[in-house]
Amino acid sequence: MAGAYKTYEELKVKEGLMDFGDLITNTLKLFRTRKKILNEYQKQFKYLLIDEFQDTNFAQNELAILLAGNKQNITVVGDDDQAIYRFRGAAVSNIIQFRQKFKKVKTVVLTKNYRSTQEILDKSHVLIQNNNPDRLEAKEKINKKLTSAR
């Protein structure tokens, strides 16, 4: 397996190609070592919106922090109950760290659901409680109980 990985890495270099992971790590490396380039991208992207923030990994989170810079014009949307990419390094802790990194953060909790009946929402809420105490609802004392709009 190690030999196959080594060959894969060599082929990427030879062909001048990058995979998804390379795009993130190489961009991080570039921004950390070439501040003028980072500054140009910070000017270009005045506002950042990151959806599905619960599925970001450490490197993606660092990239967001760098791009936000001192202006900190960043909005993230995330729900720890919908985190599905832990197997590839996604860290729900990014949401908690976001609140610590960006001091002027405003938290908006959306509790109105337009897809399901109240019965489904209530039964789902009871089931999801089995994931406590690791959920934001328990850790951060956020009420995420959904109400049906139907």
N, C-alpha and C positions, 0 to 999 in steps of 0.2 A: 504494500500500500504506500509506503514511504517513497519507494522508487517511482510509482505512478504519479504521486504528488509532485515530486521533483521534476519529472518530465513535463507535467502540466505547467508548472511555473516557468520552466525554460521555454516552452512553446509560446506562452503568452508574451514573454520578453522578445523572443525572436520575431514574432508576428506583430509586435506592437499593439497587443490587445490587453484589455483589463476585464475582469469579471466584476460582479456587483460589489463584492467586498473590497476589491482594489479601488473602485471608484470612491468609496468612503474613506479608506485609510490613506490613499494618496492625496486626496483633497485635504484631509486633516494635516498631513505632513506639509503640504504646500502652504496652507494658511498659517501654520505655526512657524514656518521658517521664512516665509516671504510676506512680511506684514503689509507691504504696499499692495500686493495682490489681494490680500484679505480686505484691506481698506477699500479697494475698488469694488469688490463684491458687496461690502457693507453699504456703499453708496448706491449701488445698483438695486439692491433689495432693501428698500426702506422699511418695509413691513414684512414680517414672516407669519405664516399661518401653518401650523403643523397639526394635521388630523391624525387620529389613531395613535396619539402620543404614547399610549400604554404599550405599544408594540415597538418602540424605539430601543435600540441597544445603547451601550455606553458610548460608542464612537459616534453614532448619529446624534445623540444628546450633546456631545462635545461640539459637534459641527454646528448645531443650532445655537449653542451658547456663543461660539466664535462669531457666527454671522449676526447675531443680535447685537453684539458689541456693547458700547456704552449707552446707546440710545434705548436699547432693550424694548424695541417695538415688536414684541412677539406675542402671539396668541397660540395656545395649544389646546387641543380638544382631546380628552381621553377618558376612558372608563375602565378601571382595573378589572371589573367583572367581565369585560370582553377581551381581555388579554389572551392572545392565542399563539404568540411567537416566542414564548420562553425557551423553547427548544433551540432557537437560533440566537439566543443571547438577549432577547428583549427583557427589559427591567422596569417593572412597575415603579420601582424606587425612583425612577427619573421624574415621576410626577411629584413625589415628596421633595426631592432635591430641587425641582423647579421652583417650588414655593419658597425654598430657602435661598436660592440663587437670585431670584428676581423679587426683591423686597416689596415692590409696589403692586404685586400680583392681586388681581381681583378674581375671586372664585365664583363661578356661576354654576349652580347645579340644576340640570334640566330634569324635571320629575314628571312631566306630562308625556304620556306615551300615546301615539296615534295608531299603533299597529295591533295591539292586543286588548282583550277584554280585561276587566278588573280581576276576574277570577283567575285567569292565567297569570297576571302580574303578581297577585297575592301568593299563589302557590310557588311561583318562581322565586319570590323574595324569601319564602321560608326555606327553600332548598339552598339558595345561595348563602344563607347564613351559616351553612356548614363550613364555609371557607374562612370564617372569622377565626382568629383575630388578625389575619393578614390582609384584610380588605381595608380600603381607605375609609369606608363607612365606619369601621370599628376604630382604626388607628387615628383618624383625623376628626372623628365625631361629626361626620357629614351624613345628613339624612338623604339617602338615595332611593327611598321607597317610591315606586312609580304609581301614578294615578292615570287611569285610562281616560282618554278624551272621547271615547266612543259612546 
